[in-house]
Amino acid sequence: MTTKAEREEALKLVAETFVITPDCKNAQTSFDQLMSLGQLAGGLCLLICGESGVGKSTLVKWLVRKLGAVRTEKGLSRPAVCVGIPTAPTAIGVFEAILTALGDPRPSQGTRTTKKRRLIKMLDEQGVRLMVLDDLQHIVDRQSDRILFDASEAIKEILIERPMSILCAGLADAERVVSSNEQLSRRHMATVSLRRFNWHSKTSRKTFLGVLKAFQDGMKVYELPDLQHESVALRIYLATGGIMDFVFKLFLFTAESALKNNLNVIRLDVFHEAWSRAFLHSDGVDRPLHGSFDPKDIDAKIERAMKINLPPPSASLRKKGANGRLRRVGL
């Protein structure tokens, strides 16, 4: 019989679960080199790239976990500063975002030149060794599908004036930002790619089972299905598309439901109820965690799962397609 305190602890453990996958270990190796060689190499950059939900932001937080700011007798020491790139930024927008992250009380004050000079000074004063640039894909203009060169130049200018380590994270378009600027691409290390789990890959499937085990360990106060059994794991894969964030949310919603309903046993129907509330894609044709699940046509179900959360065609591609159709009908 589980107590409320045990169920609350289980929910907390699920919320704090972080699984070190092979992709994470690969990222750690590259990150260690970035930090040790960044300044010596005259400025180095590392890009962590992957589709939405695969765990880029969580991985970045894990990598920089030991680089927290501290206040010393000389003032604030900030080994790492994390900056969110604004949508469709100019160089001034990039400078202002960095100034804001550094604690500047008036980041919009001054000209482009004075803002850059001020942020370089603040980077020096706070002893920043690593700048984290999240959402790097925002430097791609969604309307024109072009790289905002002025914004990428701003990053290059900072590296030239103050060589250091820069860790970037973003969606697939982030790689275009890097490759479009010769100065930036010259300073970039090999990209670290985070991927959703692939059921067809034996290695990836094994890692996915390890992730499920980590969450099961956090919920050990409950009687659970054997999540290590491939027939059960496959149904969870179909429900989440192999996306780490969706796996996390499935277990989080399930643990919350178990707490609220005073459960001792969690069957797949509890997972199904949590899944149906947690995800927009639960309105789809497959209900893999429901008691009525039919294992027929499993390959087709896996293919549908691997398309969960994929972005729609870009506006420019849709427009091009529409124009093509108009031309075909003589308009």
N, C-alpha and C positions, 0 to 999 in steps of 0.2 A: 504494500500500500504506500503510494507516494504521498509525501506531505506537500503543503503549499510552498514551503521554503525550498524543498527539493525541486519542485517544478519551476519556481522562480529562478533558481540557480541554473537549471537546464536552459531556460530561455536566455539567460545572460551568457552562458557558454556558447550557445549557438550564435548569438550576436557577435561574439568575439573570435569566432573560429576563422583562422587563416591557415590555409594549407600550402606548404612550400612544394610546388610542382617543379618538374624539370625546367619549365620555362622560367620560373622564378630563380632557380639556381643559375641558369644561364645569364639572366639579367644581373644577378648579384656579382658574378665574375666581371662582367663588362663595367658595372658601376664602380667596383673597386679600382679598376684600371683608370676609369674616368677621374676619380677623386685623387689618385696618386700621381697621375701624369698631366692633368688638365693645365695647371699653371706652367709646368716645365715645357709643355708642347706649344705654348703660346696661345692656349685656349682650345679646349676640346668640347665636343657636343656628343650626346648620346640620345637617340630617339627610341622610345618604346611605343610601338605602333600596334594597333589591333582594332577590331570592330567593337562597337558599343557593348558594354556589359561583360567583357572578358576579364576585367580586373586590373586595368591599367592604373587607375587612381589608387586602388588599394595597394598595388605593388609599389608604386612610388612612395606612398606613406611608409611602407615597410622598409624600403631601402634607406630612407632619410630619417628613420626613427631615432637614431643616436645623434642627430645633428640639431637638437633643439636650442633655442635661444636662451642665453643666461645673462644676468646682469652682474657686471664686475665693478671694481672700483673705478675703472676707466670708462664705464658706460655699458651700453648694450652690446653684447657679442652675439652675432647671428651667423653661424656657419652656413646656414641654408636659408634662402628666401623663396617662397612659393608664389608664383604669379599666374593668375588666370588670364589668358589672352582674350581680350574683348572681341566681339564679332565684328568682322570687316574693319580692322583697325588701320589707322595711319601710324606713321612713325611716332607722332606725338601721342597717340593713344597707347602705344606700347610703352613709351617712357612714363606716361602718367600711371599706367597699371603697375609698373615696377616701383615707382615712387610711393604709390598707395601701399603696396606690400611692405615697403621699407619703413612705413610709418610717417611719411611726410604729411604734415597737417594741411598743406595747400598744394596738392599734386598738379593742379591745373594752372598754377601761377607761372608766368614767364614764357619766354620764347622756346622754340625747339632746342636751340643751342644751350640756353641756360638750364632747361630741364635735364638735358643729357649731362651737363657738367655737374648739376646738383646730385643726380642719381649716382654718378661715378664717385663723387665725394662720399656719399652715404654708404655705398658698397665698401669703400676703403675704411671708413670710420667704424662700421659694424663688423668688419673682418669677414665678409661673405666669401665663401669658397665655392659655393654651389648655388646656381640659380635654376629653379624648376619652372619650366614654362608648360603649363597645362593647356589643353585644347589648341594645340598648334595649328590644327586644320582651319581655324578661324581666319588664318591669313589667306585662305582661298576664298575669293568673293563668290558667293552662291549665285548671284544674279548673272555675272559674266563668265563664271567658271575660270577666272584668271587669278594668277598669283598676285597678291598685293605687294609689289616689289619694294615699295617705300617702307612697309612694315618689316619685311625680312632684312632690309638694309639696316634698320635700327638695331636689330640683334647683332648683326655683323660689326657695326660701329662700336658697340659696347665691348665685344670680344677684343677688338683691336686696341681700344684704349685701356682695357683692364682684363688681360687674359685670365680666364678661370674656367671652371667646369660648368657646363649647362646641360641639364637633363630635360629633355622634351618628351611630352606624351600627347598622343592624338590618334585620330582615325586615319584611314588609309590616305586621305588627301594630305596629311602631314608630310609624307614622303615627297610629295611634289614640291612642297615649300622648300625642303632641304635641297633637292636636286636642281631647283631653278636658280639657285644663287651659288655661283662658283666659290665664293669666299666661304660660305657656310658649308657647302658640300665637302670642301677640302678639310674642314675642321671636324667633320662628323665621323664618328666610329661606325662600324657595321650596325645596322638597325636590329634591335631586339623585337621580335614579333611575338605577340601574345595571341593565341588561337583558341577558339572554342574547341571543346572535345569532339573527337571524331570517332564514332562508334565502329566504323569500318577499319580503324587502325588498332592493332592489338596493343601497341604501346600506349596510345591515347586512352583506349578503353580501360587499361590497367590503372592509369592515373586517375581516371574518373571514379573507378571503384575505390581507390584510396581516398578520394575526396568524400565519398559517401561514408566511408568508415570513420573519418574524422568527425563528421556531423553525428553519426550514430554514437560515437564515444561521448560526445557532449550531451546526448540524450539517454545515457545508459540507465537512468532511473526508470525509464519506461520499458515496457515490453514492446518491441518493434518487429516488423518483418525482417527477414534476413536480407539486408540491403546489399550484401556482398554476392548474393545469388544473381547471376546474370539476367535471369528472367525478370526479377524485380528491378535491378539496376537499369535494364533496358526501358522499362516503363517510366522510370524517373527521367531517363535521357530524353525520351519522346516528349515528356511534359515540359522540359526545360530547354531543349535544343542544344544541350551541351554547353550552355552559357553559364559561367561561374556565378554571375550575379543572380541569375534566375534560380540556380541550385540553392544559393544562400537564402533567397527570399522564400522559396518553397519550405525549407526547414524552419525559417523564422516564423512564418505564418502558422505552420503546423505546431510548433512549440507553444506559440501564443494561444492557439485553440485548445491544446491539451491543458494548459494552465487555467484558462477560463472555464473549461468544462470539467475540471477535476478528474482528468483521465489517468488511468494507470496503464492502459493498453492503447497503443496507437496502431490501427490497421490502415490499409491503403485507402479505405473510404475517408479517413480523417485527412490523409494527404490530398485526396481528391477535392474535398471541401475547401481546404486551404488553397489549393491550386486554382480552383474556380473563382475564388475571391481575389487572388493576388495578381492574376495576369490577364491582360487584355486578350491575348491569343487563346485563352481558354474557350472562346466562342467558336473555335475552329471545329473541323469535322471529327478530329480524333480526341477521344477522352481516355488517355492511356492509364489513368489511375482509378478509373471507375470500374465497378464490378462487372459491367457489361463489355469490358474491353475485349476485342476480337483480335487475336494474334495473326490473323490472315493478312496477306499482302504487307508483310513487315518491312520489306525493302522500300515500298512506297511511303510507308509511315515514317521511316528513318529519313528519307529524302525531304519530306515535308517538315520534319523537325529541324533539319539542318538549314531551313530557310526562315526559321523563326527569328524575328528581330532584324532581318536584313533590311537595309534602307531601300526606299522606293527609287525608281530611276530619277536622275537629277532633272531639275526643271529645264535645263538646256537640252537634254536628250528628249524629254517629252515634247518640247517645243519643236525640235527638229523633226520628230516623228509626225507631229500634227501638220507641219508645213508640207512634209512629203505626201501626206494623204490628200491635202488640198490641191497639190499640184497634179496628183493622179486623176482628180475629178475635174480638173480644168479651172480651178479657182485661184 
